[in-house]
């Protein structure tokens, strides 16, 4: 069974992000959400400039954010012309974490950078799986699930 979690860390943050730990957080989140192998997901830990550029280019918001998620799952409704490769692997997408923002938010919240990174990994993966927070009821559901998962696995 293929559980492929590709992790990339921008060189300047390599000593600060434990890639094995980050992979375990992602794996445990996917398991808790009922995602069975084979699957593939990518995690990228990068700088504010990269996140701002991606946020501007793909979401039309010209500012850095803490985490971005680009899902490869087909939409549940609407355009079904996007065809997944016939390899039997669920290609979930990519989660991009802004490491400097994680450090800032950890300081603001008074907890460890690892706890903040875990929260951002969980948050991003939930987005890949279809969770959202554009409406108040969606946000409440997503925040509750994040908290529950954080307590279970981090």
C-alpha positions in Angstrom: 0.0 0.0 0.0 1.4 3.3 -1.1 1.3 6.1 1.5 3.4 8.7 -0.3 3.9 12.0 1.6 6.4 14.1 -0.3 8.0 16.7 2.0 10.1 19.7 0.8 11.6 22.3 3.0 13.2 25.4 1.7 16.9 25.3 2.5 16.8 28.2 5.1 14.4 26.2 7.2 15.9 22.7 6.9 17.1 22.5 10.5 13.9 23.8 11.8 11.4 21.4 10.4 11.5 17.7 11.3 10.3 16.1 8.0 9.6 12.7 9.6 7.4 14.3 12.2 5.6 16.4 9.7 5.0 13.3 7.6 3.5 11.5 10.6 1.2 14.4 11.4 -0.1 14.3 7.7 -0.4 10.5 7.8 -2.3 10.4 11.1 -4.6 13.2 9.9 -5.4 11.3 6.7 -6.0 8.1 8.6 -8.3 9.8 11.1 -10.2 11.3 8.2 -10.7 7.8 6.7 -8.4 8.2 3.7 -7.1 4.8 2.8 -3.9 4.1 0.9 -2.8 4.3 -1.8 -2.6 8.1 -1.7 -0.1 10.9 -2.4 0.2 14.3 -0.8 2.9 16.9 -0.8 3.9 19.2 2.0 6.1 22.3 1.3 7.6 24.5 4.0 8.7 27.8 2.5 9.1 31.5 3.0 6.6 34.4 3.0 7.5 35.6 -0.4 6.7 32.3 -2.1 3.4 32.0 -0.2 2.5 35.5 -1.1 3.3 34.9 -4.8 1.2 31.7 -4.9 -1.7 33.3 -3.0 -1.7 36.2 -5.5 -1.3 34.0 -8.6 -3.9 31.4 -7.7 -6.3 33.0 -5.3 -6.0 36.7 -6.3 -5.0 37.7 -2.8 -1.7 39.6 -2.8 -0.5 38.8 0.7 1.2 36.1 2.6 -0.9 33.6 4.5 0.0 30.8 6.9 -1.1 27.9 4.8 -2.3 27.2 1.3 -3.9 24.0 0.0 -4.2 23.0 -3.6 -6.5 20.0 -3.9 -6.2 17.6 -6.8 -9.4 15.8 -5.9 -12.2 16.1 -8.5 -14.9 18.5 -7.5 -18.0 16.8 -6.0 -20.2 18.7 -8.4 -19.8 20.6 -11.5 -17.1 20.1 -14.1 -16.1 16.4 -14.3 -13.8 16.9 -17.3 -10.7 16.7 -15.1 -9.5 13.1 -15.3 -7.2 11.6 -12.7 -4.4 9.3 -13.8 -5.4 5.6 -14.0 -2.7 4.5 -11.5 -5.1 3.8 -8.6 -3.5 6.3 -6.4 -5.6 9.1 -4.8 -3.6 12.2 -5.6 -4.7 14.6 -2.8 -2.7 17.7 -3.7 -0.3 20.0 -2.0 -0.2 21.8 1.3 2.2 24.8 1.5 3.1 26.1 4.9 4.7 29.5 5.5 7.3 28.7 8.1 8.0 32.4 9.2 4.2 32.9 9.7 4.0 29.7 11.7 6.8 31.0 14.0 4.9 34.4 14.4 1.6 32.7 15.1 3.1 30.3 17.7 4.6 33.3 19.6 1.2 35.2 19.4 -0.6 32.1 20.7 2.0 31.3 23.3 2.6 27.7 22.2 5.4 25.9 20.4 6.3 26.2 16.8 5.7 22.4 16.4 2.2 22.8 17.7 1.5 25.6 15.2 3.1 23.6 12.4 0.9 20.6 13.3 -2.2 22.8 13.3 -1.3 24.2 9.8 -0.6 20.7 8.4 -3.9 19.5 9.7 -5.7 22.6 8.5 -4.2 22.2 5.0 -5.0 18.6 4.7 -8.6 19.2 5.8 -8.8 21.8 3.0 -7.5 19.1 0.5 -10.4 16.9 1.7 -13.0 19.5 1.1 -13.4 21.3 4.5 -13.8 25.0 4.2 -14.3 28.0 6.4 -16.0 30.6 4.2 -19.4 30.3 6.0 -19.7 30.5 9.8 -21.1 27.0 10.2 -18.4 25.5 8.0 -15.7 27.4 10.0 -17.1 26.0 13.3 -17.1 22.5 11.9 -13.5 22.8 10.5 -12.1 24.5 13.7 -13.7 21.8 15.9 -12.2 19.0 13.7 -8.8 20.7 13.8 -8.8 20.9 17.6 -9.9 17.3 17.9 -7.2 16.1 15.5 -4.6 18.2 17.2 -5.4 16.7 20.5 -5.4 13.1 19.1 -2.2 13.2 17.1 0.1 16.1 18.0 
